[in-house]
Amino acid sequence: MPADLVERLDRLLPQTQCGQCGFDGCRPYAQAMARGEAGVERCPPGGDEGARALARLLKVPVQPFDRQRGQHLPPQVALIVEADCIGCTKCIQACPVDAIVGGAKFMHTVLEDLCTGCGLCLPPCPVDCIEMVPAA
């Protein structure tokens, strides 16, 4: 598998690290595509435009992204309603890019410039104090 192909595929992916493609992040998905083990249609954050770009690079037929894997949404970031945060740290543990800071029993906050909008912090929050909002 050519390393430069993996790099080029990885650069085309949105880097949300959300796992909706079925892989642990964008790079493992790029590696699987480069090996011919995954199709170009698996990335909801990239949408149809992303699938087209991947197909062009791989010289394979264009396919729309698989809508059963999730919705294509405009870029979003997580927002913690700090007044409701109980400081459990579950969101910090779930964030694949370390975009949430805070300590046990202290309110947490999202570093918006690091947040990829993957939404993986939402399910573990026991008080539902995290919202996804449009990225600035």
N, CA, C and O atoms as CSV, one atom per row, in Angstrom:
chain,resi,resn,atom,element,x,y,z
A,1,MET,N,N,0.852,-1.171,0.000
A,1,MET,CA,C,0.000,0.000,0.000
A,1,MET,C,C,0.899,1.235,0.000
A,1,MET,O,O,1.706,1.411,0.913
A,2,PRO,N,N,0.768,2.083,-1.004
A,2,PRO,CA,C,1.616,3.276,-1.072
A,2,PRO,C,C,1.294,4.253,0.063
A,2,PRO,O,O,0.142,4.648,0.240
A,3,ALA,N,N,2.310,4.637,0.822
A,3,ALA,CA,C,2.114,5.543,1.956
A,3,ALA,C,C,1.565,6.888,1.502
A,3,ALA,O,O,0.756,7.500,2.199
A,4,ASP,N,N,2.007,7.352,0.329
A,4,ASP,CA,C,1.516,8.651,-0.125
A,4,ASP,C,C,0.033,8.599,-0.466
A,4,ASP,O,O,-0.655,9.613,-0.341
A,5,LEU,N,N,-0.481,7.445,-0.894
A,5,LEU,CA,C,-1.909,7.310,-1.155
A,5,LEU,C,C,-2.687,7.434,0.151
A,5,LEU,O,O,-3.708,8.119,0.200
A,6,VAL,N,N,-2.219,6.784,1.193
A,6,VAL,CA,C,-2.873,6.892,2.504
A,6,VAL,C,C,-2.895,8.353,2.942
A,6,VAL,O,O,-3.919,8.845,3.418
A,7,GLU,N,N,-1.776,9.042,2.784
A,7,GLU,CA,C,-1.695,10.458,3.175
A,7,GLU,C,C,-2.697,11.299,2.391
A,7,GLU,O,O,-3.388,12.139,2.966
A,8,ARG,N,N,-2.776,11.075,1.090
A,8,ARG,CA,C,-3.686,11.866,0.257
A,8,ARG,C,C,-5.138,11.576,0.601
A,8,ARG,O,O,-5.957,12.494,0.654
A,9,LEU,N,N,-5.468,10.306,0.838
A,9,LEU,CA,C,-6.825,9.961,1.253
A,9,LEU,C,C,-7.148,10.595,2.600
A,9,LEU,O,O,-8.221,11.169,2.785
A,10,ASP,N,N,-6.218,10.488,3.531
A,10,ASP,CA,C,-6.427,11.035,4.872
A,10,ASP,C,C,-6.654,12.545,4.815
A,10,ASP,O,O,-7.474,13.073,5.566
A,11,ARG,N,N,-5.945,13.239,3.943
A,11,ARG,CA,C,-6.123,14.692,3.812
A,11,ARG,C,C,-7.496,15.054,3.261
A,11,ARG,O,O,-8.006,16.140,3.538
A,12,LEU,N,N,-8.100,14.158,2.482
A,12,LEU,CA,C,-9.433,14.423,1.939
A,12,LEU,C,C,-10.537,14.192,2.966
A,12,LEU,O,O,-11.643,14.710,2.814
A,13,LEU,N,N,-10.250,13.431,3.992
A,13,LEU,CA,C,-11.253,13.132,5.016
A,13,LEU,C,C,-11.383,14.307,5.982
A,13,LEU,O,O,-10.432,15.067,6.164
A,14,PRO,N,N,-12.564,14.464,6.609
A,14,PRO,CA,C,-12.816,15.652,7.434
A,14,PRO,C,C,-12.124,15.676,8.799
A,14,PRO,O,O,-12.196,16.681,9.506
A,15,GLN,N,N,-11.463,14.595,9.176
A,15,GLN,CA,C,-10.724,14.520,10.443
A,15,GLN,C,C,-11.613,14.713,11.668
A,15,GLN,O,O,-11.183,15.293,12.665
A,16,THR,N,N,-12.850,14.227,11.594
A,16,THR,CA,C,-13.719,14.290,12.771
A,16,THR,C,C,-13.407,13.178,13.766
A,16,THR,O,O,-13.714,13.303,14.952
A,17,GLN,N,N,-12.798,12.089,13.292
A,17,GLN,CA,C,-12.465,10.930,14.137
A,17,GLN,C,C,-13.722,10.357,14.793
A,17,GLN,O,O,-13.660,9.848,15.912
A,18,CYS,N,N,-14.865,10.439,14.098
A,18,CYS,CA,C,-16.159,10.073,14.686
A,18,CYS,C,C,-16.435,8.578,14.698
A,18,CYS,O,O,-17.224,8.111,15.519
A,19,GLY,N,N,-15.814,7.824,13.822
A,19,GLY,CA,C,-16.036,6.385,13.771
A,19,GLY,C,C,-17.282,5.959,13.018
A,19,GLY,O,O,-17.573,4.764,12.963
A,20,GLN,N,N,-18.034,6.893,12.430
A,20,GLN,CA,C,-19.245,6.520,11.700
A,20,GLN,C,C,-18.949,5.641,10.494
A,20,GLN,O,O,-19.833,4.943,9.999
A,21,CYS,N,N,-17.721,5.674,10.025
A,21,CYS,CA,C,-17.303,4.862,8.879
A,21,CYS,C,C,-17.085,3.403,9.276
A,21,CYS,O,O,-16.956,2.534,8.413
A,22,GLY,N,N,-17.044,3.136,10.583
A,22,GLY,CA,C,-16.784,1.783,11.054
A,22,GLY,C,C,-15.334,1.546,11.429
A,22,GLY,O,O,-14.963,0.443,11.828
A,23,PHE,N,N,-14.510,2.582,11.301
A,23,PHE,CA,C,-13.101,2.487,11.677
A,23,PHE,C,C,-12.851,3.402,12.875
A,23,PHE,O,O,-13.692,4.238,13.207
A,24,ASP,N,N,-11.707,3.247,13.515
A,24,ASP,CA,C,-11.402,4.004,14.727
A,24,ASP,C,C,-11.034,5.456,14.469
A,24,ASP,O,O,-10.737,6.183,15.417
A,25,GLY,N,N,-11.045,5.888,13.260
A,25,GLY,CA,C,-10.718,7.269,12.934
A,25,GLY,C,C,-10.493,7.409,11.449
A,25,GLY,O,O,-10.616,6.447,10.691
A,26,CYS,N,N,-10.163,8.615,11.045
A,26,CYS,CA,C,-9.990,8.902,9.620
A,26,CYS,C,C,-8.798,8.171,9.005
A,26,CYS,O,O,-8.901,7.654,7.893
A,27,ARG,N,N,-7.681,8.124,9.706
A,27,ARG,CA,C,-6.500,7.463,9.134
A,27,ARG,C,C,-6.720,5.958,8.931
A,27,ARG,O,O,-6.383,5.448,7.863
A,28,PRO,N,N,-7.275,5.219,9.915
A,28,PRO,CA,C,-7.543,3.801,9.655
A,28,PRO,C,C,-8.501,3.592,8.471
A,28,PRO,O,O,-8.365,2.625,7.722
A,29,TYR,N,N,-9.463,4.500,8.309
A,29,TYR,CA,C,-10.360,4.416,7.156
A,29,TYR,C,C,-9.574,4.643,5.864
A,29,TYR,O,O,-9.775,3.926,4.885
A,30,ALA,N,N,-8.682,5.636,5.856
A,30,ALA,CA,C,-7.849,5.903,4.674
A,30,ALA,C,C,-6.988,4.690,4.345
A,30,ALA,O,O,-6.836,4.337,3.175
A,31,GLN,N,N,-6.426,4.054,5.357
A,31,GLN,CA,C,-5.599,2.864,5.135
A,31,GLN,C,C,-6.427,1.737,4.522
A,31,GLN,O,O,-5.963,1.051,3.610
A,32,ALA,N,N,-7.651,1.544,5.019
A,32,ALA,CA,C,-8.514,0.491,4.480
A,32,ALA,C,C,-8.895,0.779,3.028
A,32,ALA,O,O,-8.933,-0.135,2.205
A,33,MET,N,N,-9.176,2.037,2.711
A,33,MET,CA,C,-9.481,2.383,1.315
A,33,MET,C,C,-8.270,2.129,0.429
A,33,MET,O,O,-8.409,1.602,-0.674
A,34,ALA,N,N,-7.091,2.497,0.898
A,34,ALA,CA,C,-5.870,2.301,0.104
A,34,ALA,C,C,-5.613,0.822,-0.160
A,34,ALA,O,O,-5.074,0.461,-1.206
A,35,ARG,N,N,-5.997,-0.036,0.788
A,35,ARG,CA,C,-5.830,-1.489,0.610
A,35,ARG,C,C,-6.968,-2.103,-0.204
A,35,ARG,O,O,-6.928,-3.289,-0.531
A,36,GLY,N,N,-7.981,-1.302,-0.531
A,36,GLY,CA,C,-9.129,-1.814,-1.270
A,36,GLY,C,C,-10.116,-2.554,-0.394
A,36,GLY,O,O,-10.935,-3.322,-0.900
A,37,GLU,N,N,-10.054,-2.337,0.918
A,37,GLU,CA,C,-10.911,-3.049,1.866
A,37,GLU,C,C,-12.125,-2.237,2.305
A,37,GLU,O,O,-12.957,-2.742,3.058
A,38,ALA,N,N,-12.243,-1.001,1.855
A,38,ALA,CA,C,-13.383,-0.156,2.216
A,38,ALA,C,C,-13.718,0.743,1.041
A,38,ALA,O,O,-12.842,1.171,0.289
A,39,GLY,N,N,-15.008,1.019,0.901
A,39,GLY,CA,C,-15.461,1.897,-0.168
A,39,GLY,C,C,-15.385,3.360,0.226
A,39,GLY,O,O,-15.092,3.693,1.374
A,40,VAL,N,N,-15.651,4.224,-0.732
A,40,VAL,CA,C,-15.543,5.670,-0.528
A,40,VAL,C,C,-16.800,6.274,0.093
A,40,VAL,O,O,-16.817,7.463,0.413
A,41,GLU,N,N,-17.842,5.478,0.266
A,41,GLU,CA,C,-19.155,5.993,0.651
A,41,GLU,C,C,-19.423,5.969,2.157
A,41,GLU,O,O,-20.560,6.194,2.574
A,42,ARG,N,N,-18.429,5.708,2.964
A,42,ARG,CA,C,-18.657,5.428,4.384
A,42,ARG,C,C,-18.563,6.629,5.315
A,42,ARG,O,O,-18.694,6.451,6.526
A,43,CYS,N,N,-18.345,7.836,4.819
A,43,CYS,CA,C,-18.060,8.997,5.679
A,43,CYS,C,C,-19.186,10.035,5.647
A,43,CYS,O,O,-19.193,10.893,4.765
A,44,PRO,N,N,-20.144,9.977,6.595
A,44,PRO,CA,C,-21.197,10.993,6.626
A,44,PRO,C,C,-20.685,12.429,6.771
A,44,PRO,O,O,-21.208,13.313,6.093
A,45,PRO,N,N,-19.685,12.709,7.624
A,45,PRO,CA,C,-19.232,14.103,7.705
A,45,PRO,C,C,-18.695,14.642,6.376
A,45,PRO,O,O,-18.802,15.839,6.109
A,46,GLY,N,N,-18.127,13.786,5.553
A,46,GLY,CA,C,-17.632,14.220,4.244
A,46,GLY,C,C,-18.731,14.389,3.219
A,46,GLY,O,O,-18.576,15.134,2.251
A,47,GLY,N,N,-19.849,13.697,3.430
A,47,GLY,CA,C,-20.993,13.803,2.534
A,47,GLY,C,C,-20.695,13.315,1.127
A,47,GLY,O,O,-19.688,12.654,0.876
A,48,ASP,N,N,-21.596,13.657,0.216
A,48,ASP,CA,C,-21.440,13.253,-1.184
A,48,ASP,C,C,-20.199,13.886,-1.813
A,48,ASP,O,O,-19.517,13.255,-2.620
A,49,GLU,N,N,-19.911,15.133,-1.441
A,49,GLU,CA,C,-18.732,15.811,-1.994
A,49,GLU,C,C,-17.450,15.081,-1.596
A,49,GLU,O,O,-16.549,14.904,-2.416
A,50,GLY,N,N,-17.373,14.664,-0.348
A,50,GLY,CA,C,-16.204,13.914,0.111
A,50,GLY,C,C,-16.079,12.580,-0.598
A,50,GLY,O,O,-14.982,12.174,-0.981
A,51,ALA,N,N,-17.215,11.890,-0.774
A,51,ALA,CA,C,-17.201,10.598,-1.461
A,51,ALA,C,C,-16.729,10.763,-2.906
A,51,ALA,O,O,-15.987,9.927,-3.422
A,52,ARG,N,N,-17.167,11.856,-3.559
A,52,ARG,CA,C,-16.724,12.118,-4.940
A,52,ARG,C,C,-15.215,12.351,-4.991
A,52,ARG,O,O,-14.533,11.827,-5.872
A,53,ALA,N,N,-14.702,13.131,-4.055
A,53,ALA,CA,C,-13.263,13.428,-4.045
A,53,ALA,C,C,-12.448,12.157,-3.814
A,53,ALA,O,O,-11.418,11.953,-4.457
A,54,LEU,N,N,-12.903,11.310,-2.907
A,54,LEU,CA,C,-12.203,10.049,-2.640
A,54,LEU,C,C,-12.242,9.146,-3.871
A,54,LEU,O,O,-11.240,8.522,-4.223
A,55,ALA,N,N,-13.411,9.079,-4.526
A,55,ALA,CA,C,-13.554,8.240,-5.722
A,55,ALA,C,C,-12.632,8.716,-6.844
A,55,ALA,O,O,-12.020,7.903,-7.537
A,56,ARG,N,N,-12.534,10.040,-7.019
A,56,ARG,CA,C,-11.635,10.576,-8.055
A,56,ARG,C,C,-10.193,10.173,-7.776
A,56,ARG,O,O,-9.475,9.759,-8.686
A,57,LEU,N,N,-9.768,10.292,-6.524
A,57,LEU,CA,C,-8.389,9.952,-6.178
A,57,LEU,C,C,-8.113,8.469,-6.404
A,57,LEU,O,O,-7.056,8.100,-6.916
A,58,LEU,N,N,-9.063,7.622,-6.023
A,58,LEU,CA,C,-8.877,6.173,-6.158
A,58,LEU,C,C,-9.219,5.656,-7.551
A,58,LEU,O,O,-8.982,4.490,-7.868
A,59,LYS,N,N,-9.784,6.542,-8.385
A,59,LYS,CA,C,-10.198,6.149,-9.739
A,59,LYS,C,C,-11.188,4.982,-9.702
A,59,LYS,O,O,-11.045,3.990,-10.416
A,60,VAL,N,N,-12.198,5.142,-8.840
A,60,VAL,CA,C,-13.282,4.162,-8.724
A,60,VAL,C,C,-14.590,4.889,-9.016
A,60,VAL,O,O,-14.631,6.119,-8.986
A,61,PRO,N,N,-15.662,4.144,-9.297
A,61,PRO,CA,C,-16.946,4.800,-9.562
A,61,PRO,C,C,-17.407,5.645,-8.371
A,61,PRO,O,O,-17.236,5.267,-7.211
A,62,VAL,N,N,-17.990,6.790,-8.693
A,62,VAL,CA,C,-18.517,7.691,-7.662
A,62,VAL,C,C,-19.773,7.078,-7.064
A,62,VAL,O,O,-20.641,6.579,-7.782
A,63,GLN,N,N,-19.857,7.123,-5.742
A,63,GLN,CA,C,-21.038,6.651,-5.027
A,63,GLN,C,C,-21.431,7.712,-4.007
A,63,GLN,O,O,-20.555,8.338,-3.410
A,64,PRO,N,N,-22.738,7.930,-3.790
A,64,PRO,CA,C,-23.131,8.846,-2.717
A,64,PRO,C,C,-22.787,8.218,-1.368
A,64,PRO,O,O,-22.690,6.996,-1.257
A,65,PHE,N,N,-22.606,9.049,-0.350
A,65,PHE,CA,C,-22.280,8.477,0.949
A,65,PHE,C,C,-23.460,7.671,1.473
A,65,PHE,O,O,-24.610,7.960,1.143
A,66,ASP,N,N,-23.184,6.686,2.269
A,66,ASP,CA,C,-24.181,5.764,2.815
A,66,ASP,C,C,-24.942,6.456,3.943
A,66,ASP,O,O,-24.422,6.612,5.047
A,67,ARG,N,N,-26.167,6.867,3.659
A,67,ARG,CA,C,-26.970,7.611,4.628
A,67,ARG,C,C,-27.387,6.771,5.832
A,67,ARG,O,O,-27.836,7.321,6.838
A,68,GLN,N,N,-27.247,5.466,5.746
A,68,GLN,CA,C,-27.531,4.623,6.913
A,68,GLN,C,C,-26.448,4.782,7.980
A,68,GLN,O,O,-26.659,4.400,9.130
A,69,ARG,N,N,-25.308,5.332,7.620
A,69,ARG,CA,C,-24.210,5.543,8.579
A,69,ARG,C,C,-24.370,6.841,9.363
A,69,ARG,O,O,-23.704,7.030,10.381
A,70,GLY,N,N,-25.238,7.735,8.907
A,70,GLY,CA,C,-25.443,9.003,9.603
A,70,GLY,C,C,-25.773,10.116,8.637
A,70,GLY,O,O,-25.785,9.927,7.421
A,71,GLN,N,N,-26.040,11.277,9.200
A,71,GLN,CA,C,-26.395,12.456,8.423
A,71,GLN,C,C,-25.160,13.267,8.069
A,71,GLN,O,O,-24.185,13.314,8.820
A,72,HIS,N,N,-25.226,13.903,6.907
A,72,HIS,CA,C,-24.200,14.896,6.573
A,72,HIS,C,C,-24.719,16.231,7.095
A,72,HIS,O,O,-25.769,16.703,6.660
A,73,LEU,N,N,-23.993,16.834,8.017
A,73,LEU,CA,C,-24.395,18.096,8.626
A,73,LEU,C,C,-23.316,19.143,8.390
A,73,LEU,O,O,-22.156,18.802,8.159
A,74,PRO,N,N,-23.694,20.420,8.447
A,74,PRO,CA,C,-22.655,21.453,8.397
A,74,PRO,C,C,-21.720,21.277,9.596
A,74,PRO,O,O,-22.108,20.662,10.589
A,75,PRO,N,N,-20.510,21.799,9.522
A,75,PRO,CA,C,-19.570,21.639,10.640
A,75,PRO,C,C,-20.168,22.111,11.966
A,75,PRO,O,O,-20.778,23.177,12.049
A,76,GLN,N,N,-19.978,21.294,12.989
A,76,GLN,CA,C,-20.495,21.589,14.320
A,76,GLN,C,C,-19.390,21.435,15.351
A,76,GLN,O,O,-18.360,20.812,15.096
A,77,VAL,N,N,-19.625,22.012,16.514
A,77,VAL,CA,C,-18.742,21.822,17.663
A,77,VAL,C,C,-19.604,21.555,18.884
A,77,VAL,O,O,-20.776,21.931,18.926
A,78,ALA,N,N,-19.019,20.908,19.868
A,78,ALA,CA,C,-19.722,20.648,21.120
A,78,ALA,C,C,-19.696,21.901,21.985
A,78,ALA,O,O,-18.732,22.666,21.969
A,79,LEU,N,N,-20.761,22.092,22.732
A,79,LEU,CA,C,-20.863,23.189,23.689
A,79,LEU,C,C,-21.374,22.598,24.992
A,79,LEU,O,O,-22.438,21.981,25.021
A,80,ILE,N,N,-20.628,22.782,26.062
A,80,ILE,CA,C,-21.047,22.290,27.370
A,80,ILE,C,C,-21.777,23.413,28.091
A,80,ILE,O,O,-21.245,24.511,28.257
A,81,VAL,N,N,-23.004,23.124,28.518
A,81,VAL,CA,C,-23.753,24.071,29.342
A,81,VAL,C,C,-23.144,23.953,30.733
A,81,VAL,O,O,-23.515,23.087,31.526
A,82,GLU,N,N,-22.210,24.839,31.004
A,82,GLU,CA,C,-21.368,24.697,32.191
A,82,GLU,C,C,-22.159,24.722,33.492
A,82,GLU,O,O,-21.757,24.081,34.463
A,83,ALA,N,N,-23.274,25.446,33.533
A,83,ALA,CA,C,-24.083,25.506,34.752
A,83,ALA,C,C,-24.683,24.147,35.097
A,83,ALA,O,O,-24.996,23.883,36.257
A,84,ASP,N,N,-24.842,23.289,34.097
A,84,ASP,CA,C,-25.429,21.964,34.321
A,84,ASP,C,C,-24.382,20.868,34.482
A,84,ASP,O,O,-24.723,19.750,34.868
A,85,CYS,N,N,-23.124,21.162,34.196
A,85,CYS,CA,C,-22.049,20.165,34.232
A,85,CYS,C,C,-21.755,19.765,35.678
A,85,CYS,O,O,-21.599,20.619,36.550
A,86,ILE,N,N,-21.682,18.450,35.920
A,86,ILE,CA,C,-21.387,17.952,37.271
A,86,ILE,C,C,-19.928,17.549,37.431
A,86,ILE,O,O,-19.523,17.111,38.508
A,87,GLY,N,N,-19.141,17.689,36.386
A,87,GLY,CA,C,-17.712,17.396,36.479
A,87,GLY,C,C,-17.368,15.924,36.557
A,87,GLY,O,O,-16.425,15.543,37.251
A,88,CYS,N,N,-18.118,15.097,35.857
A,88,CYS,CA,C,-17.904,13.640,35.947
A,88,CYS,C,C,-16.706,13.156,35.121
A,88,CYS,O,O,-16.205,12.058,35.363
A,89,THR,N,N,-16.247,13.931,34.176
A,89,THR,CA,C,-15.125,13.657,33.259
A,89,THR,C,C,-15.423,12.615,32.175
A,89,THR,O,O,-14.518,12.247,31.426
A,90,LYS,N,N,-16.652,12.135,32.073
A,90,LYS,CA,C,-16.959,11.120,31.052
A,90,LYS,C,C,-16.793,11.670,29.636
A,90,LYS,O,O,-16.369,10.942,28.738
A,91,CYS,N,N,-17.119,12.933,29.430
A,91,CYS,CA,C,-16.953,13.535,28.101
A,91,CYS,C,C,-15.472,13.676,27.754
A,91,CYS,O,O,-15.074,13.492,26.603
A,92,ILE,N,N,-14.668,14.001,28.754
A,92,ILE,CA,C,-13.226,14.137,28.528
A,92,ILE,C,C,-12.648,12.805,28.058
A,92,ILE,O,O,-11.837,12.758,27.134
A,93,GLN,N,N,-13.075,11.734,28.703
A,93,GLN,CA,C,-12.585,10.402,28.345
A,93,GLN,C,C,-13.045,9.985,26.955
A,93,GLN,O,O,-12.344,9.240,26.270
A,94,ALA,N,N,-14.216,10.456,26.529
A,94,ALA,CA,C,-14.767,10.059,25.230
A,94,ALA,C,C,-14.201,10.858,24.061
A,94,ALA,O,O,-14.258,10.400,22.920
A,95,CYS,N,N,-13.660,12.034,24.323
A,95,CYS,CA,C,-13.199,12.911,23.241
A,95,CYS,C,C,-11.927,12.357,22.597
A,95,CYS,O,O,-10.909,12.202,23.270
A,96,PRO,N,N,-11.984,12.056,21.283
A,96,PRO,CA,C,-10.810,11.469,20.628
A,96,PRO,C,C,-9.689,12.464,20.323
A,96,PRO,O,O,-8.588,12.065,19.943
A,97,VAL,N,N,-9.970,13.762,20.489
A,97,VAL,CA,C,-8.955,14.765,20.144
A,97,VAL,C,C,-8.589,15.674,21.319
A,97,VAL,O,O,-7.963,16.715,21.124
A,98,ASP,N,N,-8.971,15.290,22.522
A,98,ASP,CA,C,-8.642,16.066,23.735
A,98,ASP,C,C,-9.083,17.524,23.638
A,98,ASP,O,O,-8.334,18.431,24.000
A,99,ALA,N,N,-10.303,17.742,23.149
A,99,ALA,CA,C,-10.818,19.102,23.001
A,99,ALA,C,C,-11.613,19.567,24.216
A,99,ALA,O,O,-12.106,20.695,24.233
A,100,ILE,N,N,-11.746,18.716,25.234
A,100,ILE,CA,C,-12.504,19.079,26.431
A,100,ILE,C,C,-11.545,19.139,27.609
A,100,ILE,O,O,-10.751,18.225,27.834
A,101,VAL,N,N,-11.633,20.225,28.350
A,101,VAL,CA,C,-10.777,20.378,29.525
A,101,VAL,C,C,-11.639,20.561,30.766
A,101,VAL,O,O,-12.756,21.075,30.699
A,102,GLY,N,N,-11.106,20.136,31.879
A,102,GLY,CA,C,-11.787,20.259,33.161
A,102,GLY,C,C,-11.263,19.189,34.089
A,102,GLY,O,O,-10.497,18.317,33.678
A,103,GLY,N,N,-11.668,19.253,35.318
A,103,GLY,CA,C,-11.225,18.278,36.305
A,103,GLY,C,C,-12.410,17.649,36.996
A,103,GLY,O,O,-13.534,18.142,36.898
A,104,ALA,N,N,-12.158,16.558,37.694
A,104,ALA,CA,C,-13.219,15.864,38.422
A,104,ALA,C,C,-13.903,16.833,39.381
A,104,ALA,O,O,-13.253,17.548,40.144
A,105,LYS,N,N,-15.221,16.834,39.319
A,105,LYS,CA,C,-16.078,17.669,40.160
A,105,LYS,C,C,-15.942,19.172,39.869
A,105,LYS,O,O,-16.376,20.004,40.666
A,106,PHE,N,N,-15.345,19.505,38.737
A,106,PHE,CA,C,-15.283,20.890,38.273
A,106,PHE,C,C,-15.937,20.947,36.899
A,106,PHE,O,O,-15.938,19.964,36.158
A,107,MET,N,N,-16.490,22.106,36.568
A,107,MET,CA,C,-17.120,22.212,35.258
A,107,MET,C,C,-16.071,22.064,34.152
A,107,MET,O,O,-14.894,22.374,34.333
A,108,HIS,N,N,-16.535,21.588,33.022
A,108,HIS,CA,C,-15.671,21.364,31.868
A,108,HIS,C,C,-16.014,22.385,30.790
A,108,HIS,O,O,-17.071,23.015,30.820
A,109,THR,N,N,-15.112,22.530,29.852
A,109,THR,CA,C,-15.368,23.400,28.708
A,109,THR,C,C,-14.732,22.780,27.464
A,109,THR,O,O,-13.790,21.993,27.556
A,110,VAL,N,N,-15.259,23.147,26.321
A,110,VAL,CA,C,-14.766,22.639,25.038
A,110,VAL,C,C,-13.840,23.680,24.418
A,110,VAL,O,O,-14.181,24.861,24.341
A,111,LEU,N,N,-12.680,23.236,23.983
A,111,LEU,CA,C,-11.768,24.097,23.224
A,111,LEU,C,C,-12.238,24.038,21.771
A,111,LEU,O,O,-11.906,23.115,21.027
A,112,GLU,N,N,-13.007,25.037,21.394
A,112,GLU,CA,C,-13.706,25.023,20.110
A,112,GLU,C,C,-12.773,24.833,18.919
A,112,GLU,O,O,-13.141,24.170,17.949
A,113,ASP,N,N,-11.580,25.399,18.978
A,113,ASP,CA,C,-10.665,25.271,17.841
A,113,ASP,C,C,-10.111,23.857,17.692
A,113,ASP,O,O,-9.573,23.516,16.638
A,114,LEU,N,N,-10.233,23.026,18.732
A,114,LEU,CA,C,-9.780,21.633,18.646
A,114,LEU,C,C,-10.923,20.656,18.380
A,114,LEU,O,O,-10.690,19.542,17.911
A,115,CYS,N,N,-12.146,21.066,18.674
A,115,CYS,CA,C,-13.306,20.174,18.547
A,115,CYS,C,C,-13.577,19.865,17.078
A,115,CYS,O,O,-13.643,20.768,16.244
A,116,THR,N,N,-13.732,18.571,16.770
A,116,THR,CA,C,-14.011,18.150,15.395
A,116,THR,C,C,-15.500,17.982,15.127
A,116,THR,O,O,-15.899,17.761,13.983
A,117,GLY,N,N,-16.325,18.082,16.161
A,117,GLY,CA,C,-17.761,17.929,15.979
A,117,GLY,C,C,-18.215,16.497,15.836
A,117,GLY,O,O,-19.285,16.246,15.281
A,118,CYS,N,N,-17.432,15.548,16.320
A,118,CYS,CA,C,-17.763,14.130,16.144
A,118,CYS,C,C,-18.980,13.705,16.955
A,118,CYS,O,O,-19.664,12.755,16.573
A,119,GLY,N,N,-19.267,14.379,18.060
A,119,GLY,CA,C,-20.418,14.038,18.890
A,119,GLY,C,C,-20.208,12.871,19.827
A,119,GLY,O,O,-21.154,12.448,20.492
A,120,LEU,N,N,-18.999,12.332,19.904
A,120,LEU,CA,C,-18.753,11.179,20.775
A,120,LEU,C,C,-18.847,11.529,22.255
A,120,LEU,O,O,-18.923,10.633,23.096
A,121,CYS,N,N,-18.843,12.810,22.585
A,121,CYS,CA,C,-18.969,13.235,23.981
A,121,CYS,C,C,-20.420,13.232,24.455
A,121,CYS,O,O,-20.664,13.247,25.662
A,122,LEU,N,N,-21.382,13.214,23.549
A,122,LEU,CA,C,-22.791,13.294,23.930
A,122,LEU,C,C,-23.302,12.064,24.685
A,122,LEU,O,O,-23.851,12.222,25.775
A,123,PRO,N,N,-23.148,10.855,24.158
A,123,PRO,CA,C,-23.743,9.693,24.832
A,123,PRO,C,C,-23.289,9.464,26.278
A,123,PRO,O,O,-24.124,9.099,27.107
A,124,PRO,N,N,-22.015,9.659,26.622
A,124,PRO,CA,C,-21.635,9.350,28.000
A,124,PRO,C,C,-22.066,10.395,29.033
A,124,PRO,O,O,-21.977,10.126,30.231
A,125,CYS,N,N,-22.525,11.562,28.619
A,125,CYS,CA,C,-22.881,12.621,29.569
A,125,CYS,C,C,-24.143,12.237,30.335
A,125,CYS,O,O,-25.208,12.095,29.734
A,126,PRO,N,N,-24.038,12.065,31.665
A,126,PRO,CA,C,-25.198,11.618,32.441
A,126,PRO,C,C,-26.248,12.699,32.669
A,126,PRO,O,O,-27.366,12.387,33.077
A,127,VAL,N,N,-25.915,13.964,32.414
A,127,VAL,CA,C,-26.881,15.036,32.657
A,127,VAL,C,C,-27.267,15.778,31.372
A,127,VAL,O,O,-27.927,16.815,31.431
A,128,ASP,N,N,-26.864,15.259,30.229
A,128,ASP,CA,C,-27.205,15.852,28.923
A,128,ASP,C,C,-26.913,17.350,28.866
A,128,ASP,O,O,-27.749,18.134,28.415
A,129,CYS,N,N,-25.729,17.741,29.322
A,129,CYS,CA,C,-25.385,19.169,29.320
A,129,CYS,C,C,-24.527,19.562,28.124
A,129,CYS,O,O,-23.957,20.652,28.107
A,130,ILE,N,N,-24.427,18.683,27.115
A,130,ILE,CA,C,-23.616,18.982,25.935
A,130,ILE,C,C,-24.530,19.102,24.727
A,130,ILE,O,O,-25.388,18.251,24.491
A,131,GLU,N,N,-24.334,20.159,23.977
A,131,GLU,CA,C,-25.108,20.392,22.762
A,131,GLU,C,C,-24.142,20.518,21.590
A,131,GLU,O,O,-22.991,20.919,21.760
A,132,MET,N,N,-24.616,20.176,20.420
A,132,MET,CA,C,-23.847,20.415,19.201
A,132,MET,C,C,-24.393,21.692,18.570
A,132,MET,O,O,-25.598,21.824,18.352
A,133,VAL,N,N,-23.496,22.625,18.281
A,133,VAL,CA,C,-23.888,23.911,17.705
A,133,VAL,C,C,-23.075,24.149,16.433
A,133,VAL,O,O,-22.006,23.562,16.265
A,134,PRO,N,N,-23.571,25.004,15.540
A,134,PRO,CA,C,-22.804,25.284,14.323
A,134,PRO,C,C,-21.420,25.836,14.656
A,134,PRO,O,O,-21.265,26.662,15.556
A,135,ALA,N,N,-20.433,25.371,13.924
A,135,ALA,CA,C,-19.065,25.875,14.111
A,135,ALA,C,C,-18.998,27.314,13.627
A,135,ALA,O,O,-19.669,27.694,12.667
A,136,ALA,N,N,-18.191,28.095,14.294
A,136,ALA,CA,C,-18.059,29.519,13.924
A,136,ALA,C,C,-17.297,29.666,12.630
A,136,ALA,O,O,-17.087,30.784,12.161
